[in-house]
């Protein structure tokens, strides 16, 4: 999904800008889509 707010990605430490594609990882943290350790969004 797309980020509604800006924040920080706990995986890479980079900024997440509002409107960027993000995913929850296995620890229920919002990270960049490319940084998630899960495969993809739950269908
Ligand atoms: Zn990241």
mmCIF file of the protein (N, C-alpha, C, O) and its ligand, coordinates in Angstrom:
data_MODEL
# 
_entry.id   MODEL 
# 
loop_
_entity.id 
_entity.type 
_entity.pdbx_number_of_molecules 
1 polymer     1 
2 non-polymer 1 
# 
_entity_poly.entity_id                      1 
_entity_poly.type                           'polypeptide(L)' 
_entity_poly.nstd_linkage                   no 
_entity_poly.nstd_monomer                   no 
_entity_poly.pdbx_seq_one_letter_code       
;(UNK)(UNK)(UNK)(UNK)(UNK)(UNK)(UNK)(UNK)(UNK)(UNK)(UNK)(UNK)(UNK)(UNK)(UNK)(UNK)
(UNK)(UNK)(UNK)(UNK)(UNK)(UNK)(UNK)(UNK)(UNK)(UNK)(UNK)(UNK)(UNK)(UNK)(UNK)(UNK)
(UNK)(UNK)(UNK)(UNK)(UNK)(UNK)(UNK)(UNK)(UNK)(UNK)(UNK)
;
_entity_poly.pdbx_seq_one_letter_code_can   XXXXXXXXXXXXXXXXXXXXXXXXXXXXXXXXXXXXXXXXXXX 
_entity_poly.pdbx_strand_id                 A 
# 
loop_
_entity_poly_seq.entity_id 
_entity_poly_seq.num 
_entity_poly_seq.mon_id 
_entity_poly_seq.hetero 
1 1  UNK n 
1 2  UNK n 
1 3  UNK n 
1 4  UNK n 
1 5  UNK n 
1 6  UNK n 
1 7  UNK n 
1 8  UNK n 
1 9  UNK n 
1 10 UNK n 
1 11 UNK n 
1 12 UNK n 
1 13 UNK n 
1 14 UNK n 
1 15 UNK n 
1 16 UNK n 
1 17 UNK n 
1 18 UNK n 
1 19 UNK n 
1 20 UNK n 
1 21 UNK n 
1 22 UNK n 
1 23 UNK n 
1 24 UNK n 
1 25 UNK n 
1 26 UNK n 
1 27 UNK n 
1 28 UNK n 
1 29 UNK n 
1 30 UNK n 
1 31 UNK n 
1 32 UNK n 
1 33 UNK n 
1 34 UNK n 
1 35 UNK n 
1 36 UNK n 
1 37 UNK n 
1 38 UNK n 
1 39 UNK n 
1 40 UNK n 
1 41 UNK n 
1 42 UNK n 
1 43 UNK n 
# 
loop_
_struct_asym.id 
_struct_asym.entity_id 
A 1 
B 2 
# 
loop_
_chem_comp.id 
_chem_comp.type 
_chem_comp.mon_nstd_flag 
UNK 'L-peptide linking' . 
ZN  non-polymer         . 
# 
_pdbx_entity_nonpoly.entity_id   2 
_pdbx_entity_nonpoly.name        ? 
_pdbx_entity_nonpoly.comp_id     ZN 
# 
_pdbx_nonpoly_scheme.asym_id         B 
_pdbx_nonpoly_scheme.entity_id       2 
_pdbx_nonpoly_scheme.mon_id          ZN 
_pdbx_nonpoly_scheme.ndb_seq_num     1 
_pdbx_nonpoly_scheme.pdb_seq_num     101 
_pdbx_nonpoly_scheme.auth_seq_num    101 
_pdbx_nonpoly_scheme.pdb_mon_id      ZN 
_pdbx_nonpoly_scheme.auth_mon_id     ZN 
_pdbx_nonpoly_scheme.pdb_strand_id   A 
_pdbx_nonpoly_scheme.pdb_ins_code    . 
# 
loop_
_atom_site.group_PDB 
_atom_site.id 
_atom_site.type_symbol 
_atom_site.label_atom_id 
_atom_site.label_alt_id 
_atom_site.label_comp_id 
_atom_site.label_asym_id 
_atom_site.label_entity_id 
_atom_site.label_seq_id 
_atom_site.pdbx_PDB_ins_code 
_atom_site.Cartn_x 
_atom_site.Cartn_y 
_atom_site.Cartn_z 
_atom_site.occupancy 
_atom_site.B_iso_or_equiv 
_atom_site.pdbx_formal_charge 
_atom_site.auth_seq_id 
_atom_site.auth_comp_id 
_atom_site.auth_asym_id 
_atom_site.auth_atom_id 
_atom_site.pdbx_PDB_model_num 
ATOM   1   N  N  . UNK A 1 1  ? 0.840  -1.192  0.000  1.00 0.00 ? 1   UNK A N  1 
ATOM   2   C  CA . UNK A 1 1  ? 0.000  0.000   0.000  1.00 0.00 ? 1   UNK A CA 1 
ATOM   3   C  C  . UNK A 1 1  ? 0.876  1.243   0.000  1.00 0.00 ? 1   UNK A C  1 
ATOM   4   O  O  . UNK A 1 1  ? 2.096  1.154   0.133  1.00 0.00 ? 1   UNK A O  1 
ATOM   5   N  N  . UNK A 1 2  ? 0.256  2.382   -0.147 1.00 0.00 ? 2   UNK A N  1 
ATOM   6   C  CA . UNK A 1 2  ? 1.021  3.622   -0.159 1.00 0.00 ? 2   UNK A CA 1 
ATOM   7   C  C  . UNK A 1 2  ? 1.039  4.258   1.230  1.00 0.00 ? 2   UNK A C  1 
ATOM   8   O  O  . UNK A 1 2  ? 0.048  4.245   1.959  1.00 0.00 ? 2   UNK A O  1 
ATOM   9   N  N  . UNK A 1 3  ? 2.190  4.808   1.564  1.00 0.00 ? 3   UNK A N  1 
ATOM   10  C  CA . UNK A 1 3  ? 2.336  5.455   2.865  1.00 0.00 ? 3   UNK A CA 1 
ATOM   11  C  C  . UNK A 1 3  ? 1.443  6.684   2.937  1.00 0.00 ? 3   UNK A C  1 
ATOM   12  O  O  . UNK A 1 3  ? 1.388  7.483   2.001  1.00 0.00 ? 3   UNK A O  1 
ATOM   13  N  N  . UNK A 1 4  ? 0.762  6.822   4.031  1.00 0.00 ? 4   UNK A N  1 
ATOM   14  C  CA . UNK A 1 4  ? -0.074 8.008   4.219  1.00 0.00 ? 4   UNK A CA 1 
ATOM   15  C  C  . UNK A 1 4  ? 0.722  9.132   4.874  1.00 0.00 ? 4   UNK A C  1 
ATOM   16  O  O  . UNK A 1 4  ? 0.400  10.311  4.732  1.00 0.00 ? 4   UNK A O  1 
ATOM   17  N  N  . UNK A 1 5  ? 1.766  8.736   5.594  1.00 0.00 ? 5   UNK A N  1 
ATOM   18  C  CA . UNK A 1 5  ? 2.574  9.731   6.303  1.00 0.00 ? 5   UNK A CA 1 
ATOM   19  C  C  . UNK A 1 5  ? 4.035  9.456   6.026  1.00 0.00 ? 5   UNK A C  1 
ATOM   20  O  O  . UNK A 1 5  ? 4.413  8.337   5.682  1.00 0.00 ? 5   UNK A O  1 
ATOM   21  N  N  . UNK A 1 6  ? 4.842  10.467  6.176  1.00 0.00 ? 6   UNK A N  1 
ATOM   22  C  CA . UNK A 1 6  ? 6.277  10.274  6.107  1.00 0.00 ? 6   UNK A CA 1 
ATOM   23  C  C  . UNK A 1 6  ? 6.748  9.613   7.392  1.00 0.00 ? 6   UNK A C  1 
ATOM   24  O  O  . UNK A 1 6  ? 6.139  9.764   8.451  1.00 0.00 ? 6   UNK A O  1 
ATOM   25  N  N  . UNK A 1 7  ? 7.852  8.873   7.274  1.00 0.00 ? 7   UNK A N  1 
ATOM   26  C  CA . UNK A 1 7  ? 8.396  8.195   8.439  1.00 0.00 ? 7   UNK A CA 1 
ATOM   27  C  C  . UNK A 1 7  ? 9.781  7.673   8.125  1.00 0.00 ? 7   UNK A C  1 
ATOM   28  O  O  . UNK A 1 7  ? 10.397 8.044   7.126  1.00 0.00 ? 7   UNK A O  1 
ATOM   29  N  N  . UNK A 1 8  ? 10.253 6.811   8.994  1.00 0.00 ? 8   UNK A N  1 
ATOM   30  C  CA . UNK A 1 8  ? 11.577 6.236   8.810  1.00 0.00 ? 8   UNK A CA 1 
ATOM   31  C  C  . UNK A 1 8  ? 11.455 4.728   8.703  1.00 0.00 ? 8   UNK A C  1 
ATOM   32  O  O  . UNK A 1 8  ? 10.739 4.093   9.478  1.00 0.00 ? 8   UNK A O  1 
ATOM   33  N  N  . UNK A 1 9  ? 12.150 4.170   7.752  1.00 0.00 ? 9   UNK A N  1 
ATOM   34  C  CA . UNK A 1 9  ? 12.162 2.727   7.561  1.00 0.00 ? 9   UNK A CA 1 
ATOM   35  C  C  . UNK A 1 9  ? 13.136 2.096   8.563  1.00 0.00 ? 9   UNK A C  1 
ATOM   36  O  O  . UNK A 1 9  ? 14.326 2.408   8.545  1.00 0.00 ? 9   UNK A O  1 
ATOM   37  N  N  . UNK A 1 10 ? 12.641 1.217   9.429  1.00 0.00 ? 10  UNK A N  1 
ATOM   38  C  CA . UNK A 1 10 ? 13.533 0.617   10.430 1.00 0.00 ? 10  UNK A CA 1 
ATOM   39  C  C  . UNK A 1 10 ? 14.517 -0.387  9.834  1.00 0.00 ? 10  UNK A C  1 
ATOM   40  O  O  . UNK A 1 10 ? 15.489 -0.758  10.492 1.00 0.00 ? 10  UNK A O  1 
ATOM   41  N  N  . UNK A 1 11 ? 14.285 -0.822  8.627  1.00 0.00 ? 11  UNK A N  1 
ATOM   42  C  CA . UNK A 1 11 ? 15.197 -1.787  7.998  1.00 0.00 ? 11  UNK A CA 1 
ATOM   43  C  C  . UNK A 1 11 ? 16.449 -1.098  7.455  1.00 0.00 ? 11  UNK A C  1 
ATOM   44  O  O  . UNK A 1 11 ? 17.567 -1.507  7.767  1.00 0.00 ? 11  UNK A O  1 
ATOM   45  N  N  . UNK A 1 12 ? 16.269 -0.074  6.660  1.00 0.00 ? 12  UNK A N  1 
ATOM   46  C  CA . UNK A 1 12 ? 17.419 0.572   6.020  1.00 0.00 ? 12  UNK A CA 1 
ATOM   47  C  C  . UNK A 1 12 ? 17.742 1.924   6.645  1.00 0.00 ? 12  UNK A C  1 
ATOM   48  O  O  . UNK A 1 12 ? 18.772 2.523   6.336  1.00 0.00 ? 12  UNK A O  1 
ATOM   49  N  N  . UNK A 1 13 ? 16.867 2.402   7.522  1.00 0.00 ? 13  UNK A N  1 
ATOM   50  C  CA . UNK A 1 13 ? 17.110 3.681   8.171  1.00 0.00 ? 13  UNK A CA 1 
ATOM   51  C  C  . UNK A 1 13 ? 16.789 4.878   7.292  1.00 0.00 ? 13  UNK A C  1 
ATOM   52  O  O  . UNK A 1 13 ? 16.967 6.026   7.697  1.00 0.00 ? 13  UNK A O  1 
ATOM   53  N  N  . UNK A 1 14 ? 16.314 4.599   6.086  1.00 0.00 ? 14  UNK A N  1 
ATOM   54  C  CA . UNK A 1 14 ? 16.006 5.685   5.166  1.00 0.00 ? 14  UNK A CA 1 
ATOM   55  C  C  . UNK A 1 14 ? 14.626 6.268   5.408  1.00 0.00 ? 14  UNK A C  1 
ATOM   56  O  O  . UNK A 1 14 ? 13.820 5.734   6.169  1.00 0.00 ? 14  UNK A O  1 
ATOM   57  N  N  . UNK A 1 15 ? 14.390 7.357   4.748  1.00 0.00 ? 15  UNK A N  1 
ATOM   58  C  CA . UNK A 1 15 ? 13.117 8.034   4.914  1.00 0.00 ? 15  UNK A CA 1 
ATOM   59  C  C  . UNK A 1 15 ? 12.046 7.373   4.055  1.00 0.00 ? 15  UNK A C  1 
ATOM   60  O  O  . UNK A 1 15 ? 12.304 6.946   2.930  1.00 0.00 ? 15  UNK A O  1 
ATOM   61  N  N  . UNK A 1 16 ? 10.856 7.299   4.604  1.00 0.00 ? 16  UNK A N  1 
ATOM   62  C  CA . UNK A 1 16 ? 9.691  6.874   3.837  1.00 0.00 ? 16  UNK A CA 1 
ATOM   63  C  C  . UNK A 1 16 ? 8.845  8.115   3.613  1.00 0.00 ? 16  UNK A C  1 
ATOM   64  O  O  . UNK A 1 16 ? 8.393  8.752   4.564  1.00 0.00 ? 16  UNK A O  1 
ATOM   65  N  N  . UNK A 1 17 ? 8.640  8.445   2.369  1.00 0.00 ? 17  UNK A N  1 
ATOM   66  C  CA . UNK A 1 17 ? 7.844  9.620   2.061  1.00 0.00 ? 17  UNK A CA 1 
ATOM   67  C  C  . UNK A 1 17 ? 6.399  9.216   1.817  1.00 0.00 ? 17  UNK A C  1 
ATOM   68  O  O  . UNK A 1 17 ? 6.117  8.132   1.306  1.00 0.00 ? 17  UNK A O  1 
ATOM   69  N  N  . UNK A 1 18 ? 5.497  10.102  2.189  1.00 0.00 ? 18  UNK A N  1 
ATOM   70  C  CA . UNK A 1 18 ? 4.085  9.866   1.938  1.00 0.00 ? 18  UNK A CA 1 
ATOM   71  C  C  . UNK A 1 18 ? 3.875  9.606   0.447  1.00 0.00 ? 18  UNK A C  1 
ATOM   72  O  O  . UNK A 1 18 ? 4.410  10.325  -0.397 1.00 0.00 ? 18  UNK A O  1 
ATOM   73  N  N  . UNK A 1 19 ? 3.090  8.571   0.130  1.00 0.00 ? 19  UNK A N  1 
ATOM   74  C  CA . UNK A 1 19 ? 2.839  8.215   -1.257 1.00 0.00 ? 19  UNK A CA 1 
ATOM   75  C  C  . UNK A 1 19 ? 3.736  7.106   -1.763 1.00 0.00 ? 19  UNK A C  1 
ATOM   76  O  O  . UNK A 1 19 ? 3.481  6.541   -2.827 1.00 0.00 ? 19  UNK A O  1 
ATOM   77  N  N  . UNK A 1 20 ? 4.792  6.782   -1.013 1.00 0.00 ? 20  UNK A N  1 
ATOM   78  C  CA . UNK A 1 20 ? 5.682  5.678   -1.381 1.00 0.00 ? 20  UNK A CA 1 
ATOM   79  C  C  . UNK A 1 20 ? 5.012  4.351   -1.087 1.00 0.00 ? 20  UNK A C  1 
ATOM   80  O  O  . UNK A 1 20 ? 4.178  4.243   -0.188 1.00 0.00 ? 20  UNK A O  1 
ATOM   81  N  N  . UNK A 1 21 ? 5.393  3.334   -1.866 1.00 0.00 ? 21  UNK A N  1 
ATOM   82  C  CA . UNK A 1 21 ? 4.887  1.986   -1.607 1.00 0.00 ? 21  UNK A CA 1 
ATOM   83  C  C  . UNK A 1 21 ? 5.592  1.404   -0.386 1.00 0.00 ? 21  UNK A C  1 
ATOM   84  O  O  . UNK A 1 21 ? 6.821  1.361   -0.329 1.00 0.00 ? 21  UNK A O  1 
ATOM   85  N  N  . UNK A 1 22 ? 4.816  0.966   0.574  1.00 0.00 ? 22  UNK A N  1 
ATOM   86  C  CA . UNK A 1 22 ? 5.371  0.375   1.785  1.00 0.00 ? 22  UNK A CA 1 
ATOM   87  C  C  . UNK A 1 22 ? 4.658  -0.938  2.103  1.00 0.00 ? 22  UNK A C  1 
ATOM   88  O  O  . UNK A 1 22 ? 3.554  -1.197  1.626  1.00 0.00 ? 22  UNK A O  1 
ATOM   89  N  N  . UNK A 1 23 ? 5.310  -1.745  2.908  1.00 0.00 ? 23  UNK A N  1 
ATOM   90  C  CA . UNK A 1 23 ? 4.733  -3.015  3.360  1.00 0.00 ? 23  UNK A CA 1 
ATOM   91  C  C  . UNK A 1 23 ? 5.071  -3.196  4.827  1.00 0.00 ? 23  UNK A C  1 
ATOM   92  O  O  . UNK A 1 23 ? 6.042  -2.632  5.333  1.00 0.00 ? 23  UNK A O  1 
ATOM   93  N  N  . UNK A 1 24 ? 4.254  -3.991  5.502  1.00 0.00 ? 24  UNK A N  1 
ATOM   94  C  CA . UNK A 1 24 ? 4.601  -4.413  6.857  1.00 0.00 ? 24  UNK A CA 1 
ATOM   95  C  C  . UNK A 1 24 ? 5.561  -5.585  6.767  1.00 0.00 ? 24  UNK A C  1 
ATOM   96  O  O  . UNK A 1 24 ? 5.411  -6.459  5.914  1.00 0.00 ? 24  UNK A O  1 
ATOM   97  N  N  . UNK A 1 25 ? 6.542  -5.595  7.648  1.00 0.00 ? 25  UNK A N  1 
ATOM   98  C  CA . UNK A 1 25 ? 7.427  -6.755  7.697  1.00 0.00 ? 25  UNK A CA 1 
ATOM   99  C  C  . UNK A 1 25 ? 6.915  -7.738  8.750  1.00 0.00 ? 25  UNK A C  1 
ATOM   100 O  O  . UNK A 1 25 ? 5.829  -7.566  9.302  1.00 0.00 ? 25  UNK A O  1 
ATOM   101 N  N  . UNK A 1 26 ? 7.711  -8.764  9.014  1.00 0.00 ? 26  UNK A N  1 
ATOM   102 C  CA . UNK A 1 26 ? 7.260  -9.816  9.926  1.00 0.00 ? 26  UNK A CA 1 
ATOM   103 C  C  . UNK A 1 26 ? 7.152  -9.310  11.359 1.00 0.00 ? 26  UNK A C  1 
ATOM   104 O  O  . UNK A 1 26 ? 6.551  -9.970  12.207 1.00 0.00 ? 26  UNK A O  1 
ATOM   105 N  N  . UNK A 1 27 ? 7.724  -8.156  11.631 1.00 0.00 ? 27  UNK A N  1 
ATOM   106 C  CA . UNK A 1 27 ? 7.610  -7.575  12.976 1.00 0.00 ? 27  UNK A CA 1 
ATOM   107 C  C  . UNK A 1 27 ? 6.551  -6.485  13.042 1.00 0.00 ? 27  UNK A C  1 
ATOM   108 O  O  . UNK A 1 27 ? 6.503  -5.697  13.987 1.00 0.00 ? 27  UNK A O  1 
ATOM   109 N  N  . UNK A 1 28 ? 5.705  -6.457  12.020 1.00 0.00 ? 28  UNK A N  1 
ATOM   110 C  CA . UNK A 1 28 ? 4.587  -5.509  12.003 1.00 0.00 ? 28  UNK A CA 1 
ATOM   111 C  C  . UNK A 1 28 ? 5.051  -4.061  11.936 1.00 0.00 ? 28  UNK A C  1 
ATOM   112 O  O  . UNK A 1 28 ? 4.364  -3.145  12.390 1.00 0.00 ? 28  UNK A O  1 
ATOM   113 N  N  . UNK A 1 29 ? 6.239  -3.877  11.356 1.00 0.00 ? 29  UNK A N  1 
ATOM   114 C  CA . UNK A 1 29 ? 6.744  -2.515  11.185 1.00 0.00 ? 29  UNK A CA 1 
ATOM   115 C  C  . UNK A 1 29 ? 6.565  -2.135  9.721  1.00 0.00 ? 29  UNK A C  1 
ATOM   116 O  O  . UNK A 1 29 ? 6.688  -2.980  8.835  1.00 0.00 ? 29  UNK A O  1 
ATOM   117 N  N  . UNK A 1 30 ? 6.283  -0.893  9.478  1.00 0.00 ? 30  UNK A N  1 
ATOM   118 C  CA . UNK A 1 30 ? 6.159  -0.409  8.106  1.00 0.00 ? 30  UNK A CA 1 
ATOM   119 C  C  . UNK A 1 30 ? 7.548  -0.121  7.547  1.00 0.00 ? 30  UNK A C  1 
ATOM   120 O  O  . UNK A 1 30 ? 8.324  0.641   8.124  1.00 0.00 ? 30  UNK A O  1 
ATOM   121 N  N  . UNK A 1 31 ? 7.838  -0.742  6.425  1.00 0.00 ? 31  UNK A N  1 
ATOM   122 C  CA . UNK A 1 31 ? 9.135  -0.566  5.774  1.00 0.00 ? 31  UNK A CA 1 
ATOM   123 C  C  . UNK A 1 31 ? 8.909  -0.334  4.284  1.00 0.00 ? 31  UNK A C  1 
ATOM   124 O  O  . UNK A 1 31 ? 7.807  -0.545  3.777  1.00 0.00 ? 31  UNK A O  1 
ATOM   125 N  N  . UNK A 1 32 ? 9.946  0.099   3.590  1.00 0.00 ? 32  UNK A N  1 
ATOM   126 C  CA . UNK A 1 32 ? 9.861  0.194   2.131  1.00 0.00 ? 32  UNK A CA 1 
ATOM   127 C  C  . UNK A 1 32 ? 9.455  -1.161  1.549  1.00 0.00 ? 32  UNK A C  1 
ATOM   128 O  O  . UNK A 1 32 ? 9.764  -2.210  2.114  1.00 0.00 ? 32  UNK A O  1 
ATOM   129 N  N  . UNK A 1 33 ? 8.784  -1.122  0.453  1.00 0.00 ? 33  UNK A N  1 
ATOM   130 C  CA . UNK A 1 33 ? 8.384  -2.363  -0.199 1.00 0.00 ? 33  UNK A CA 1 
ATOM   131 C  C  . UNK A 1 33 ? 9.590  -3.263  -0.431 1.00 0.00 ? 33  UNK A C  1 
ATOM   132 O  O  . UNK A 1 33 ? 9.509  -4.474  -0.226 1.00 0.00 ? 33  UNK A O  1 
ATOM   133 N  N  . UNK A 1 34 ? 10.709 -2.679  -0.858 1.00 0.00 ? 34  UNK A N  1 
ATOM   134 C  CA . UNK A 1 34 ? 11.910 -3.457  -1.136 1.00 0.00 ? 34  UNK A CA 1 
ATOM   135 C  C  . UNK A 1 34 ? 12.605 -3.944  0.132  1.00 0.00 ? 34  UNK A C  1 
ATOM   136 O  O  . UNK A 1 34 ? 13.442 -4.844  0.067  1.00 0.00 ? 34  UNK A O  1 
ATOM   137 N  N  . UNK A 1 35 ? 12.276 -3.370  1.271  1.00 0.00 ? 35  UNK A N  1 
ATOM   138 C  CA . UNK A 1 35 ? 12.958 -3.714  2.520  1.00 0.00 ? 35  UNK A CA 1 
ATOM   139 C  C  . UNK A 1 35 ? 12.216 -4.783  3.318  1.00 0.00 ? 35  UNK A C  1 
ATOM   140 O  O  . UNK A 1 35 ? 12.779 -5.340  4.260  1.00 0.00 ? 35  UNK A O  1 
ATOM   141 N  N  . UNK A 1 36 ? 10.982 -5.078  2.968  1.00 0.00 ? 36  UNK A N  1 
ATOM   142 C  CA . UNK A 1 36 ? 10.212 -6.036  3.749  1.00 0.00 ? 36  UNK A CA 1 
ATOM   143 C  C  . UNK A 1 36 ? 10.790 -7.434  3.605  1.00 0.00 ? 36  UNK A C  1 
ATOM   144 O  O  . UNK A 1 36 ? 11.237 -7.825  2.527  1.00 0.00 ? 36  UNK A O  1 
ATOM   145 N  N  . UNK A 1 37 ? 10.778 -8.184  4.707  1.00 0.00 ? 37  UNK A N  1 
ATOM   146 C  CA . UNK A 1 37 ? 11.220 -9.579  4.645  1.00 0.00 ? 37  UNK A CA 1 
ATOM   147 C  C  . UNK A 1 37 ? 10.053 -10.508 4.308  1.00 0.00 ? 37  UNK A C  1 
ATOM   148 O  O  . UNK A 1 37 ? 10.228 -11.724 4.226  1.00 0.00 ? 37  UNK A O  1 
ATOM   149 N  N  . UNK A 1 38 ? 8.891  -9.947  4.118  1.00 0.00 ? 38  UNK A N  1 
ATOM   150 C  CA . UNK A 1 38 ? 7.771  -10.735 3.647  1.00 0.00 ? 38  UNK A CA 1 
ATOM   151 C  C  . UNK A 1 38 ? 7.661  -10.566 2.134  1.00 0.00 ? 38  UNK A C  1 
ATOM   152 O  O  . UNK A 1 38 ? 8.163  -9.594  1.570  1.00 0.00 ? 38  UNK A O  1 
ATOM   153 N  N  . UNK A 1 39 ? 7.005  -11.515 1.493  1.00 0.00 ? 39  UNK A N  1 
ATOM   154 C  CA . UNK A 1 39 ? 6.993  -11.521 0.040  1.00 0.00 ? 39  UNK A CA 1 
ATOM   155 C  C  . UNK A 1 39 ? 6.183  -10.376 -0.546 1.00 0.00 ? 39  UNK A C  1 
ATOM   156 O  O  . UNK A 1 39 ? 6.682  -9.626  -1.385 1.00 0.00 ? 39  UNK A O  1 
ATOM   157 N  N  . UNK A 1 40 ? 4.965  -10.240 -0.119 1.00 0.00 ? 40  UNK A N  1 
ATOM   158 C  CA . UNK A 1 40 ? 4.107  -9.268  -0.754 1.00 0.00 ? 40  UNK A CA 1 
ATOM   159 C  C  . UNK A 1 40 ? 2.897  -9.002  0.118  1.00 0.00 ? 40  UNK A C  1 
ATOM   160 O  O  . UNK A 1 40 ? 2.742  -9.593  1.187  1.00 0.00 ? 40  UNK A O  1 
ATOM   161 N  N  . UNK A 1 41 ? 2.062  -8.128  -0.339 1.00 0.00 ? 41  UNK A N  1 
ATOM   162 C  CA . UNK A 1 41 ? 0.848  -7.847  0.413  1.00 0.00 ? 41  UNK A CA 1 
ATOM   163 C  C  . UNK A 1 41 ? -0.029 -9.086  0.449  1.00 0.00 ? 41  UNK A C  1 
ATOM   164 O  O  . UNK A 1 41 ? -0.051 -9.877  -0.494 1.00 0.00 ? 41  UNK A O  1 
ATOM   165 N  N  . UNK A 1 42 ? -0.740 -9.242  1.535  1.00 0.00 ? 42  UNK A N  1 
ATOM   166 C  CA . UNK A 1 42 ? -1.672 -10.347 1.660  1.00 0.00 ? 42  UNK A CA 1 
ATOM   167 C  C  . UNK A 1 42 ? -2.818 -10.103 0.684  1.00 0.00 ? 42  UNK A C  1 
ATOM   168 O  O  . UNK A 1 42 ? -3.403 -9.020  0.675  1.00 0.00 ? 42  UNK A O  1 
ATOM   169 N  N  . UNK A 1 43 ? -3.140 -11.091 -0.131 1.00 0.00 ? 43  UNK A N  1 
ATOM   170 C  CA . UNK A 1 43 ? -4.164 -10.893 -1.148 1.00 0.00 ? 43  UNK A CA 1 
ATOM   171 C  C  . UNK A 1 43 ? -5.541 -10.590 -0.546 1.00 0.00 ? 43  UNK A C  1 
ATOM   172 O  O  . UNK A 1 43 ? -6.508 -10.399 -1.283 1.00 0.00 ? 43  UNK A O  1 
HETATM 173 ZN ZN . ZN  B 2 .  ? 13.902 0.766   3.702  1.00 0.00 ? 101 ZN  A ZN 1 
# 
